[in-house]
Amino acid sequence: MASIGPFSFPSSGFEAVIFDCDGTLVDSMPAHFEAWCEALALYGAGGVFKEDVFFAMGGRPTLDIVVELNDEYNLRLDPVSVAQAKRECFLKRLHTITLIEEVARFAEGLRGRVPMAIATGGSRHVIEKTLKIVGVSDWFDEVVTADDVSEGKPAPDIFLKAANLLAVDPTKCLALEDAPAGILAAQRAGMQVIAIPCPLVSSGC
């Protein structure tokens, strides 16, 4: 398991907990960054997605990121094709991901006591495989992905849908997030938010 160092979580003051997946529950951001680099290189856009930009855009749906890269760098990448390639490149790296120790311990301690959900900007196909490979598929009552809402993070839709499925008022939910877009989305949903520190990726694009 990966570790985020000394970190404490509240023991009360919430009726449900909603977790982001990548970079919050699961240490998968290095694998995602490498997958982006590989996929973009396949389409002649290697090197355009810098590390700091990658982290700043964390939590947003893949299609949205490709659209923004097109706008930023005057590219003509097909969002659907690049998103598909990025997904395949990430799935090849699934074996490298691990749980983030402190967050996983917090979630495991809540099992059976507090309703819990995943609210992620990832696709359902990838997230289900991610949760399965780290052995936590049965920990959560609901999983909401970018496939389930019309507006991804930083819109609050994913968090609001998760709260609705858990039948808990959003203002009584605790959200755990690592990315700026996700933190903003949870705040817009009216939730108490814990920002999970994210280690920097060491590899280059």
C-alpha positions as CSV (number, residue, x, y, z in Angstrom):
1,M,0.0,0.0,0.0
2,A,1.1,3.6,-0.7
3,S,1.1,6.0,2.2
4,I,0.3,9.7,2.5
5,G,2.1,10.2,5.8
6,P,0.5,11.4,9.1
7,F,-3.1,12.1,8.5
8,S,-6.3,12.1,10.6
9,F,-9.9,11.6,9.8
10,P,-13.0,12.7,11.7
11,S,-14.9,10.1,13.6
12,S,-18.2,11.9,13.7
13,G,-20.2,14.8,12.1
14,F,-21.3,12.9,9.0
15,E,-23.9,10.4,8.0
16,A,-22.3,9.1,4.8
17,V,-18.8,9.2,3.2
18,I,-18.1,9.6,-0.5
19,F,-14.7,8.8,-1.8
20,D,-13.0,9.8,-5.0
21,C,-11.1,6.8,-6.4
22,D,-7.9,7.8,-8.3
23,G,-5.4,9.6,-6.1
24,T,-7.7,9.4,-3.1
25,L,-8.5,5.8,-2.3
26,V,-6.1,4.3,-4.9
27,D,-2.5,5.2,-5.7
28,S,-3.1,5.2,-9.5
29,M,-2.0,8.7,-10.6
30,P,1.4,7.6,-11.8
31,A,-0.2,4.9,-13.9
32,H,-2.7,7.4,-15.3
33,F,0.0,9.9,-16.2
34,E,2.0,7.3,-18.0
35,A,-1.1,6.1,-19.8
36,W,-1.9,9.7,-20.9
37,C,1.7,10.1,-22.2
38,E,1.6,6.9,-24.1
39,A,-1.8,7.6,-25.6
40,L,-1.0,11.1,-26.7
41,A,2.2,10.0,-28.2
42,L,0.3,7.5,-30.4
43,Y,-1.6,10.4,-31.8
44,G,1.5,12.6,-32.4
45,A,1.0,14.8,-29.3
46,G,3.7,13.4,-27.0
47,G,4.9,15.9,-24.5
48,V,2.0,18.2,-24.5
49,F,0.5,17.0,-21.2
50,K,2.8,18.3,-18.5
51,E,2.9,16.9,-15.0
52,D,1.6,20.0,-13.2
53,V,-1.2,20.4,-15.8
54,F,-2.1,16.7,-15.3
55,F,-2.5,17.1,-11.6
56,A,-4.4,20.4,-12.0
57,M,-6.9,18.6,-14.3
58,G,-7.2,15.5,-12.1
59,G,-10.7,14.2,-11.5
60,R,-12.1,15.5,-14.8
61,P,-13.6,13.2,-17.4
62,T,-11.1,12.0,-20.0
63,L,-13.1,13.4,-22.9
64,D,-13.2,16.9,-21.3
65,I,-9.4,16.8,-20.9
66,V,-8.8,16.0,-24.5
67,V,-11.1,18.8,-25.6
68,E,-9.1,21.2,-23.4
69,L,-5.8,20.0,-24.7
70,N,-7.1,20.6,-28.2
71,D,-8.0,24.2,-27.3
72,E,-4.8,24.9,-25.4
73,Y,-2.4,23.5,-27.9
74,N,-4.3,24.1,-31.1
75,L,-4.6,20.3,-31.7
76,R,-7.2,18.3,-33.6
77,L,-7.2,15.1,-31.5
78,D,-10.4,13.0,-31.7
79,P,-11.5,12.9,-28.0
80,V,-13.2,9.5,-28.3
81,S,-10.2,7.9,-30.0
82,V,-7.7,9.3,-27.5
83,A,-9.9,8.5,-24.6
84,Q,-10.1,4.9,-25.7
85,A,-6.4,4.7,-26.2
86,K,-5.7,6.2,-22.8
87,R,-8.1,3.7,-21.2
88,E,-6.3,0.8,-22.8
89,C,-2.9,2.2,-21.9
90,F,-4.1,2.5,-18.2
91,L,-5.6,-1.0,-18.1
92,K,-2.1,-2.4,-19.1
93,R,-0.8,-0.8,-15.9
94,L,-3.5,-2.0,-13.5
95,H,-1.1,-4.4,-11.8
96,T,1.0,-1.4,-10.6
97,I,-1.7,0.3,-8.5
98,T,-2.2,-0.1,-4.8
99,L,-4.5,1.3,-2.1
100,I,-3.6,4.4,-0.2
101,E,-3.1,3.0,3.2
102,E,-4.6,5.7,5.5
103,V,-7.7,6.2,3.3
104,A,-8.3,2.5,2.9
105,R,-8.0,2.0,6.7
106,F,-10.6,4.7,7.2
107,A,-13.0,3.2,4.7
108,E,-12.6,-0.3,6.0
109,G,-13.4,0.9,9.5
110,L,-16.7,2.4,8.3
111,R,-17.9,-0.7,6.5
112,G,-21.3,-1.8,7.8
113,R,-21.6,1.3,10.0
114,V,-21.9,4.2,7.6
115,P,-23.2,4.3,4.0
116,M,-20.3,4.8,1.5
117,A,-20.0,5.5,-2.2
118,I,-17.4,6.1,-4.9
119,A,-17.8,9.3,-6.9
120,T,-15.2,9.4,-9.7
121,G,-14.5,11.1,-13.0
122,G,-13.3,7.8,-14.4
123,S,-15.4,5.5,-16.6
124,R,-17.4,2.7,-15.0
125,H,-15.4,0.0,-17.0
126,V,-12.1,1.2,-15.6
127,I,-13.2,2.0,-12.1
128,E,-14.8,-1.4,-11.6
129,K,-11.6,-3.1,-12.7
130,T,-9.6,-0.7,-10.4
131,L,-11.7,-1.5,-7.4
132,K,-11.6,-5.2,-8.1
133,I,-7.8,-5.4,-8.5
134,V,-7.2,-3.7,-5.1
135,G,-9.8,-5.9,-3.5
136,V,-12.4,-3.3,-2.4
137,S,-15.3,-3.9,-4.8
138,D,-17.6,-4.9,-2.0
139,W,-16.8,-2.0,0.3
140,F,-19.1,0.5,-1.2
141,D,-22.9,0.8,-1.4
142,E,-22.8,2.8,-4.7
143,V,-20.3,3.7,-7.4
144,V,-21.0,6.8,-9.5
145,T,-18.8,7.5,-12.5
146,A,-18.5,10.0,-15.3
147,D,-20.8,7.7,-17.4
148,D,-23.7,8.4,-15.0
149,V,-23.9,12.2,-15.1
150,S,-24.1,14.8,-17.9
151,E,-21.6,17.1,-16.2
152,G,-18.4,15.9,-14.7
153,K,-16.3,17.4,-12.0
154,P,-15.9,20.3,-11.1
155,A,-19.7,20.3,-11.5
156,P,-21.3,18.8,-8.4
157,D,-23.5,16.3,-10.2
158,I,-21.4,13.2,-9.4
159,F,-21.5,13.9,-5.7
160,L,-25.1,14.9,-5.6
161,K,-26.0,11.7,-7.4
162,A,-24.0,9.6,-5.0
163,A,-25.7,11.3,-2.0
164,N,-29.1,10.7,-3.6
165,L,-28.4,7.0,-4.1
166,L,-27.2,6.7,-0.5
167,A,-30.4,8.6,0.6
168,V,-28.4,11.0,2.6
169,D,-28.6,14.8,2.4
170,P,-25.5,16.1,0.7
171,T,-24.8,18.5,3.6
172,K,-24.5,15.5,5.9
173,C,-21.9,13.8,3.6
174,L,-18.2,13.8,4.1
175,A,-16.3,13.8,0.8
176,L,-12.6,12.7,0.3
177,E,-10.8,14.2,-2.7
178,D,-7.3,14.8,-4.0
179,A,-7.9,16.9,-7.1
180,P,-8.8,20.6,-7.4
181,A,-11.8,19.8,-9.7
182,G,-13.1,17.2,-7.3
183,I,-12.7,19.3,-4.2
184,L,-14.6,22.1,-5.9
185,A,-17.3,19.7,-7.0
186,A,-17.8,18.3,-3.5
187,Q,-17.9,21.9,-2.1
188,R,-20.5,22.9,-4.7
189,A,-22.6,19.9,-3.6
190,G,-22.5,21.3,0.0
191,M,-20.4,18.6,1.5
192,Q,-17.7,18.7,4.1
193,V,-14.5,17.9,2.2
194,I,-11.2,16.4,3.2
195,A,-8.3,17.1,0.8
196,I,-6.1,14.1,0.4
197,P,-2.4,15.0,-0.3
198,C,-1.2,13.5,-3.6
199,P,2.5,12.6,-4.2
200,L,4.0,14.0,-7.4
201,V,4.7,11.7,-10.3
202,S,8.4,11.3,-10.9
203,S,8.3,10.1,-14.5
204,G,8.3,12.6,-17.4
205,C,6.1,12.6,-20.5
